[in-house]
Amino acid sequence: MALKAHLVEARNRLFISLIALVLGTVGGFFLYDEVLGLLISPVRAYGGEVNFTSVMAPFDIMLKTSLLLGLVFSAPIWIYQLWAFIVPGLKKNERNTAIGFAAAAAPLFIVGVGMAYWVLPHALKFFISLTPENAQSWLTTDTYLPFVFRLLIAFGLAMLAPVLMVGLNLVGVLRAKLILRHWRITVFLIALVAAMAAP
């Protein structure tokens, strides 16, 4: 394929992914109240409160929550589009492997997001327990919800990392021997990403 054809294909696949994201975000808009209630409920369960700090904050949070839901809902499509862009350059046996990994990646991303939501109450319980007896945990949406969104996305992407590494190993792009040879760098990168994503 010529460079121009690659760019056209990349544009088309990006366009499909963006349409899926927009449709997922619209769907997320209708679930906003229920999802926001789920995200705030762990704070209330441990005696905290989440408050809006400005007139525009509710609208801003509505957009961010809907966008997060759109990202989750459209995961099967944008992950498939990413793999489909890579697949034509592979051999037939590699292509079958890549399609299998793409099929496994979307559910794993969603499982990662679900796992983050399971971890969230435990993290909040610890942090809110540090509040002095004479004080109350008064959280703002501007700080709490971005923290939650970052946690959800980090867990989702973390579940994709092993799939990506195994897939790259099978198609010969990133050999297991190379990872083992540079294990110190691998451990350092894992620690770095974990430090940035951790509560």
QUIZI-V111072 format. One line per field, one symbol per residue. phi: phi as a letter, one per 30 degrees, with the letter a starting at -180 (. if undefined). burial: # if it has 9 or more other C-alpha atoms within 8 Angstrom, else .. Layout:
BEGIN
phi=???
burial=???
END
This chain:
BEGIN
phi=.dedddddddddddddddddddddddddedceedddddddeddddcicbcbdcbddeedddddddddddddddceeddddddddddeedcdedddddddddddddddddddddddddddeddddeddddddeddbbdcccddcddeddddddddddddddedddddddddcidbdddddddcdddddddddddddddde
burial=.....#..##..##.##..##########.##..##..##.###.#####.#....##..###.#####################.#..#...##.###.#################..##.###..#..#....##.####.#################..###.#####..##...#......#..........#..
END
